[in-house]
Amino acid sequence: MDALATPIAGTAAGGYPADGLQLLIGGKWQAGRGSPLRISNPATGQTLAEPTGASQEDLDAALTSAETGFALWRRTPATARAAILSRAAQLLRERTKPLARLLTLEQGKPLAQAELEITLCAETFDWYAAEAGRAYGRIIPARSPGARQMVLPEPIGPVAAFTPWNFPALLAARKVAPALAAGCSCILKPAEETPAAALGLGRALADAGLPDGVLNIVFGDPAMISRHLIASPVIRKITFTGSVPVGRSLAVLAAQQVKPCTLELGGHAPVIVLDDADIDAAAALSAIGKTRNAGQVCTSPTRFYVQRPAYERFVERFGAALGQIALGDGLDPRSEMGPLANARRIEAMERLVTDATRHQAEIVTGGAREGDRGFFWCPTLLANVPDDAAAMTEEPFGPLALVSPFDELDEAIARANRSAVGLAGYAFTRSAAAAVRLGEELEVGVLGLNSFAVSHTEAPFSGVKDSGYGYEGGSEGLAGFLHQKYVHHS
């Protein structure tokens, strides 16, 4: 039985393929020949698997496979590409529960959130299946009689896609689906902590009829893999989601090879709450938004600026709502928030909370680790946080919310824009005039007004400033994998 048949069928002990995490290269599942890895359950600390990662020889085989796969796939009609993506989407829906269990075991999020993530993967595959048939060229009015001036979109070439551990399935789908829809082959490198969910996407595509070599999946030493793949002349496009420092490093490697990048990097989302907003509703939504995936979301709302007349009420209601969040193992249906992904996140929470309290911030709720098993951190609200606290400039990437008062909207916008990153921003107001100002003046790539929903399959997603460049989602996401060739025929 192949690497993922057992866990997808849901028959493996505990639901995790202890001996079945393999690379996908040239349509074959095979053990890596690199260094061993340890994959653990963040809720328990239990070791789930100890696979071997990819070696340089494995990467060379994947590159050869991607080059061969691209030669075939680029000539495959868009309708045929779309049919395979649609079939893969259907298979993902049929396999949602076992795949979600894999995701929860290795990443920690509540099972309901994991199931939603797999559902969104299927939606992404379906949407780009349809979009494959809308990658239109155009005819330009000719300068002379009998001539034709045409713009013909063509796939940019084999893609190296690097994805993180916080949404190991969805962020892989957001890269793989448009790349395949455009006619590109792809080498996907999921995070070494969370490879199983991404391998499940590869199995669904293979079972849907994707030709061998069009998608290859490797995992292991991230620095070695990124250097090796980006340096290869086979790779013509890089797409990465992760931290700002790693994104900078990959951008340098890509620039040395003159290769385009799509970089979705860190965020530190501001939330401006005006006193005319529905304060109770804003506080309740904020608690849900802040604790989704334990705050390990690049768009997670973190820096809350609340207009002074509404400040005390918002802090009280927000703190109470956070205190009622049910913390526990993601496999427990009663859990509303699971553990942090690893010990590094616990250390970051401890350091940021300690620093903030030294700067006279007040702990309203939480502020400490929960238990000594796994990596659980209580949802935390700090009030009256000054701008010179480390947490106000460093992305917490955890369930930590920071609240400060403001008087005038000019002040709130200036403080929100002080960050070096600009991914997501949010605001709560009933004022149409304020909403227009916020839409024009907040330096963010995506903005939610009275909502934390800023990422949808059909819409472009991108940051500004140090949050990166290029787009995922929407027709813009497909365009990033296409070269627009100009052809003049006379």
N, C-alpha and C positions, 0 to 999 in steps of 0.2 A: 504494500500500500504506500502511496506517495507521501511526501512530507506533510501535506495539510489535509489529506482526506479524513484522517481520524478526528482531529479537533473540529473540523467543519461539520462532521456528522454528529459531533457531540458525544463521542463514546470514549474519549481519552479520560484517564483518571484525573479528576479535578478539573477537567476541561482544558488543560494546557498540554501542548505537545512536548513533553520533557526531552524526547530524543529526536524530534522531528523538525527542528528549525534549520532549514537549509537554504542555500542560495538558489536563485533561479537564473540560469545562464543558458542561452540558446534553446530554450524550451525544456531544459532538463533541471530537475531538482537535485542538488548535490551538496555534500558537506564542504564547508570552506576549508582552505588549507592554511589559514592564518592563525592568529593568536586566539586563545579561548576567551570567552565572554561569560559573565555571570548575570543572569536575568532574575530579578527577585520581585516578590509581591510587596508593594509599599505599605500595604495594610498589616502585614504580618512579619515582614523581613525574611520570609521563607524563600529559599532558592527554587525558582521555577524550572530553569534550564541552564545548561552550560554548553552552548554550541560553540563552534569555532567560526571565527569571522573570515572575511575574504583576504587572500594573499594578493600580492602583485600579479602573480600568474592568473589568479581568478579574475582580476580586473582586466587583464589583457584579453582573456577569453570573452569577457562581457563586452569589451570594446569591439572586438572582431564581430561578435554576434550582433551588436547594435548597428554596425556598419552594413552588414549583410541584410539585417532586418529592414533598415531604412530603404535600401535599394528596392526591396519588394513593396513595402508599405506605402511609399510615396506614390507608387503607380496604382495602388488599390483605389477604386472609385470611392468617392465620399459616401455614397449610399451603402457600400459594403462595409466601410469603416463604421458608419453609424449603426448598422445592424449588429455588429459585434459589441459595440459599446452598450446598446440597448439590451442585448441579451445578458451582458455582464451585470447590468443594473438589476435585471430580474433575478439573477442568481444571488446577488447580494441581498435582495429583499427576502429570498427564501432562506438565506443563511444568517439572517440578522441576529438571532438569539445566540448561536454558538460563537459567532464572530465578536459580538458584544461582550460575551463572557471572557474571551481571550483578552480583549481590550481592557476590561476592568481588572483582570488578574495582574496584568503587567503594568498598568498605568494608575489604577486606583479609583478612577471616577465612578460615581454611582451607576449601577447597571442601566437605569432609565436613560441617563445621559449617554452612555455608551451605545445603547440601541438607537437613540436619536442620531448619533454620529454615523452609524452604519447606514441608516435611512438617508441621511444627507449625502453620503457617498453615492448611493444609488441615484438620488436626484441629480447629482453632479454629472454622472455618467449619462443619464438620460438627456440632460439639457445640452451637453456638448455633442451628443449623438445628433440632435436636431441642428445644432449650430454648424456641424460639419458641412451641411448642405447649403449654408448661407455664407460661406467664405467667398464672397463675390469679388470678381475683378471689375474693370470698367473700360469703356471705350471713351477716349478723349477726342473731341472734334479735331479732325486732321487739318494740318496746315496747308496741304496741297491735294488736289483731286486724285483719287485712286489710292491714296495712302491710308494706312490704318495705324493709329496710335493706341496701344493697349496696355493696361496694367493687369498683370497676371500674378495672383498670389500663389506662392509655392512654399512647401514646408522648409523650415530653416535648416533642418538637419538633426542628427542625433543629439539628444538632450541629456544632461546630467542633472538630476533632481535630488535635492537634499532636504529632508524633512525632520522636524523635531519630535519630542516625545509627548507633548501635551495634547495634540490631536493626531495621533499616529495614523489613523485611517483617513480622516477627512482631508488633512493637508496633503497627503499623498494623492488622493483623488483629485484635488484642485490643481495639481500639476500634471498628473498622468492623463487625465481625461482630455483637457484641451490639447496637450501635445499629440496624443494619438488621433484626436479628431482632425488636427491640422495635417496629419500625414507624417509626423516625426516618429522615430523610434526613441526609446527612453531607457536610461539606466537610473533606477531609483535606489537611493541610499537612505533607508529609514534609520531613525535613531537606534543605536545599539542597545538601549534599554527596552525598546518597545517594537521589535520587528514583526511579531506574529500577525498583528492586524493588517499591516501592509502586505505581508505575504498572502493573507487571505484575499486581498484585492487582486494580486497576481494570479492566484488560483482561479478566481471567478473569470478573469479575462481569458486565461488559457482554456478553461472549460467552455467559454463562449465562442471559441474558435480563433482567437488572436494568433497569427502565425508565429512560429518559433523565432526568437531573437528580437521581436519588435519591442517587448518589455523584458528587461533584465533587472533583477533585484539583488543587491549585495549589501552586506552590513559588516561592521567591524570597526577597526581603528579609524575614527573620522578624519583625522589630519592626514594620514597616509592615503586614504581613499580619495579625499577631495583633491589633494595635490596630484595624484596620479591621473585621475579622470580629467581634470581641467587642463592638465598639460598635454593631453593627447590631441592630435590633430583631428581625430574622429569626432570629438565633441564640438558642437557648433553653438550651443546655448546652455547657460547655467541658470537654474532657478533654485532659490534657497529661502527657507523660512527659519529664523533663529535669532540669536542675539546680535546686537550691533557690533561688538568686537569681532565675532566670527564672520559676520557679513562683510566687514571691511577687509578682512584677510582674503576672503574668497573673491571680492571685487578686484583686489590687487592681482591675484593669480589670473583672473580672467582678463584683466587689462593687459597683462604681459603677453597674452595670446590673442588679443584683440577680439574677444568674444563677448557678446551681449549677455547681460544678467537681468533677471527679475529678482529683486531683493525685498522680502517682507520681514522687517527687522522689529526691534523692540518698540514698546509703547509705554506711556505713563499717563493714562487717560484722565483729563480733567472733567469734572462734572460741576456745572454752574447751576445753582438752585436759586431762582429769584423768589422774592417773597409773595408774588402773585400766583405761584404754582400751587397745585394740590399737594401740600406738604406730606400728608399721611401716605398718599399713593406713591409719591416720589421716594419716601423712606422705605416703603415695602418693596418697591421695584429694585431699589439700590441694594437691599440685602440679598435678593435673588441674584442680581447681576454680579455682585461682588464675590459671592460664594460659588458661582458656576465653575466647575472643574477646580474647586479650591482656590480660585483666583489665579490659576495658572493659565491665563489667557492674555494674549498680547493686547487685546482691546478691553481688558478688565477695567472697570471704573475704579479709580484710586484716589485722586486728589479732589476732594469735595469742597467747593467754595459756596457758602450759603449766605444769602443776604441777611444782615443782622436781625431784622425783625422776626425772621423765621428760624433763626439759628438754634435756639434752645429747643424748640419743638422738634425740629428735624433731628438733632442729636439724640434726643430722648427716644423718638420713635425708631430711628435707625438702629440705635444700640439695642433696643428691646427686640427688634426683628432679628438682628444678628444673633442675639443670645438664644433665640428659639430654634435656630438651625440645628437639625439632628445630624450629629457627627458620628460616622461609623464606617465600617467595612463596606466598600462599594457593592459587594454581593448581597448585603442585607437590604431588603426592599424598604426598610424604614429609614435608611440613610439618605440625607439630602446633600451631604458633602462628605467626600472621602478623604484619604490622606494626601499629603504632599507627595511628590513623586520620589524624592530621595532625601538623604540626610543633608545635602547641600542647601535645600530649601528651608529646612528647620534652622540651620545655622544662620541663614540670611534673615529669617524672621526674628530670631533672638537678638541679632546684632542691630537690626533696624529699630526694633521696639526699645531696646536699651538706650540707643542713641537719642531717640525721640524724647523719651522721658527725661534724659539729661538736659534736653533743650526745653524742659518745662511742659511738654505735651502731657495730656491727661488720658489715662486708660479708662475708657467708658465701659468696655466689655472685652473679654478675652485677654490677649496679651501673653499667653503661655502655651506650652505644649500640653497635649492631652494624653496621659498615660505614658508608658514606657515600651509599648509594643507597636511597631510600625512608625509612620511619620505623620502623626496627627497633630494639627495645630488649631486651636480654637479660633473661630472667626473673631477678628479684632477690630475695634474702633478706637482711634486716638483722636481726641478733640484738642482744639487750639494749638495745632501743630505749626510751628514757625517755618518760614521758608528756608532757614538754614539747617534744618534737620536733614540728615542723609536721605531719609525716606522720601523727601519731597523732590529729590533729583534722581534717585536710583529706583528703577522699576522693582517693586517688591516681588512680583510674580508669586503671590500667595494671598491668603485671605486677610489682607491688611488694608483698612480704609482710613484715610486721613481727612479730618474736617477742620476748616478754618472759616471764620466769618469775613464778610466784606460789606462795604457800604454802597458803592456805586458800581454799575456794570463795567465802566471803564477799568476800574481796578481789577475786577474779576477776570476780564479778558486779558489784561496785561500779565497777571500772575499765571493764568493758564498757559499763555504763550511763552513763558519764561523757559520752559523745558527745551532741551536740545532735540527731543524726539517729537514727532507729530503724526501719530497713527489715528487713534480714535478720540473723539470728544463728545460730550453730552451736555444737555441743558434741559432744565424743567422750567417752563413759563407758559402763561396764558397769553402773553403779549405778542401780537403779530410783529410789531415793530422790533421788539427785542429779538425775536426769532430771526428776522432778516439780518439784523446786525451780527448775531452770532454766526449765521451761515456765511457771512462775508468776512468776518474778522478772526474767527478762531483758526489757528494754523494747524489744521489736521487734515488727514486724507479722507476720513469718513466722519459724519456727524449724526448723532441721534438726538432728536428733539422730542422730549417726553417719552423716550423709548431707549432701550439699550440694544435694539436690533439693528446692527449696522453691517452685517455680512450676509449676503444672499447670493445664491448661485447666479442669478440673472443680472447682478449689478457689479460694477467694477469695485475692486478693493485695493487700496494702495495707501502708502504713507507719504509724508513730506519730511523735509529736514533729515535727521539721522535715522528716520524710520524706513528709509530705503526708496526704491523707485521701481517702475514697472507695475503691471496690473495682474491681479488674479480675479476671476469671476467675470461674468458678462461677455459680450463680444470682444471687449478689450483683452480679456484673458486669452482668447483664441488668437487674436492679432499678434500677441507676443511670440508666437511660434511660427509666424509666417513672414516670408520675405516678399515684398511687393516688387516684382520684376517688371520693368518697363520695356515694351517691345514696340519698335517702330518699323512698319512694313510698308515699302513703297514699290 
